[in-house]
C-alpha cells in the first residue's frame, strides 16, 4: 500500500510541476505581453505539457491500484452494481384499457367535428377557394413554392 501511495503522490507532484512549467513564464512575467513567445517560454511550455500528461496518467494508474488494494484488504467496500430495472408489460398494468377509455370520447368528438365540416362544405359552390401560398414572404416576393392547402 505504501508503494501505491508514494507513487500517487510523486505522480501528483509531477502533474503540478508540469502545470507550473507551462504557467510560470506568464505568471512570473518573463514572457512580454503581446509579443512572440521567447525561447525560454517555448522550452517551459513544451517541457511542461508532457510532464503534466505523464503525471496525470500516473495519478490515475496509482489511484486505481490503491483503490483495488484497499478493496482487497477490506478497508473499503465497493458499491454494488445497480439492479436492472424491470419494465412491466402494458397488459399487466391495465394502462391500455385506461388509455382506450380516455381516448374513445376524444375520437368520437373528432369524428363528429370532421363530419360537421364535410356537411358544411358545398361542393357545387361557384366561389373560388382561397389558396395559401407557402414560401411567399411578407413583402409578396415569391420564393418558388407552389400553392399547397386551401385556407378558410
N, C-alpha and C positions, 0 to 999 in steps of 0.2 A: 504494500500500500504506500509505503514511503517513496518508493521509486516513482510511482504514478503521480503522487502529489508533487514531488520535486520536478518531474517532467512537465506537469501542467503549469507550475509556477515559472519555470525557465521559459517555457513557450509563451506565456503571458508577457513576461519581460521582453522577449524578442519582438512580440507584436507591438508593444508600447515603444520600444526603441525604433522600430521601423516607421511607426507613425510619427515619432519625434523627428527622425531624419527627414521625412517628407515635409513637415511643417516648420522646422527650425529656420530655414532661410527667410521665411516670411514673418515668423513670429519675432525673430531677433533683429530684423531689419537689414540683413545682409543683401537681400535682393531689392534693388531700387524699384520703386513703383513705376508703372508704365514704361518699362524697359525690357529688352530681351533678357532671357534668363542667362545668368553668368555661368561659367564652367563649374563653380562650386555648387550652385543651385542644382544644375543638371546632375552632378555627381551625387548629391544628397538625395534627390528625388529618385533617381534610377537605382540607388543602393537601398533606399528605404522601402520602396514598393515590394521587391522580392523578399526582403527581411520580414515585412509585415505579413505577407501571404504565407510564408513558411511558419511564422509564429502563430497565425490563426489556425493553420492546419494542425499544428502541434497541440494547440489548446483543445481543439475539437477531439483529436485522437486520444489524448491523455484523459480528458474529461469523460469520454465514453468508456475507456478502460477502467478508470476509477469507479465509475458508476457500476460497471459489471462486477468488479471485485467486491464492492460494498453489498451488492445484492447477493452474491455467492457467500459472503461471510455472514449475512443475516443482519447487517446494520440497518438496511432499508428493505422495504418490501415493494416489489414492482406493482404498478396499478393493474388491476385485472382488465382484460380486454373487454370492450363493451359488447354486450349481447346483441345479436342482430334482432332488429325489431320485426315482429311478425305482423303482416297486414291481414286483417280479417277479410273473408270473402264477402262480396256485396250481398249475396243471397242470405248469408247467415246473420247479417246485421239488420235486415229489414229496410235498408235505405232505399232500395229500388222501389218498393211499394210506396214509401213515403214520397219519393220523388214523383212517381206516377200520379199519386193523389194530388200533389201540388200543381203539376203541370197540366192536368186534364182540363180544369176550368179555363186556364190561360189559352190553351189550344182551341177550345170551343169558342172563346171570345174572339180570337184572331180569325177563325173561320167565318164567324158571323160578320165581322168587320170587312173582310175581303168580299163576302157575298154582297154586302150592302154597297160597297164601292162599285162592284160589277153591275149591280142593278141601276145605280145612279148614272152610269155612263150610257150614252145613247150612240150606238154605232152608226146610225143613219144621219147624225148631225152634219150640217154643211160647214160649220165653223172650223177653220183650220186649227190644228193643235199647235201650241206654242212649244218650240223646241229650245232646250237649253244647250248652248254650245260650250262644251268643256274645252279649255285651252284658250279661251278668249280672255284677254286681260281687261282690267277695269277701264283702260283707255280705248278699248274697242279694236285693238290690233289683233288680228287672227294669228294664232301660233301654228296653224295647220291641222288642228284637230277637227274631227267630223262630228256632226250632231249625234247625240247619243240617246238621251232619255227625254220623253215628253214631261214637261213640268206643268203643274196647275197653278 
